[in-house]
């Protein structure tokens, strides 16, 4: 039976959990993930976890934050005066915001802190700084 190797195209079901057991994403109730390895579209630890699996194999892997979304980067926190926010906005901690970059692309931010005259926004990936656990089931190698 063939096993997953670098650059294979695979179909996999997964459930991702934080270290406290909270599920943050799962393909179980939808179509499985279909992806070509070696393209940089998966976090490194997830891709490494798929290597050497055979169709119908199941396993649980723990991915250290360094092999996932990395540490939270302090330089991705920014203070924004409340006067720059829309008048009808009432910012709250953990509120998601969208910002438009100079090139017109958008990025997601999270409100990390709300102060009297300003807020602190966090542009890190929401899972940065987290060790992740994934339950994997290899459906097929294409």
C-alpha positions, 0 to 999 in steps of 0.5 A: 500500500502506498504512503504519503510522501512529499509533493503528493496530493492528498485528501484528509479529514482533520479536527484541530484542537487547542491544548485545552481541548477546544476545537477550532476547526474540523472537516468531519461534517463537511468535505475533506481537505484536498491539498498538494503537499510541498506548496506551502499551503499547510502549516509545516507540522500538519504537512509533516504529520501526513508523511508516511500515512496510508489511506484509512490511517488515523493518528493524532499529532501535536504541533508545537507553535514553532511548527504551526503559526509561530510565536505572537510577534510584539511588532504586530500589535499597534495602538489606534486612537479611538478617533480613527474608528467609525463613530458607531463602533463600540470596540470590545476585547477579542472583536474582529476587525478588517483593515485595508492595506496600502495596496488594497489588500485586507487583513484581519485584526483582533482588538487586544485591549480597549483604553479610554482614548485608544485601542490596541489591535493585534495583527498576529494570526489568531492561532499564533502562540498556540500549540495545536493538536490535530486528529488526522484521517487520510482518505486517499492519495491522489 
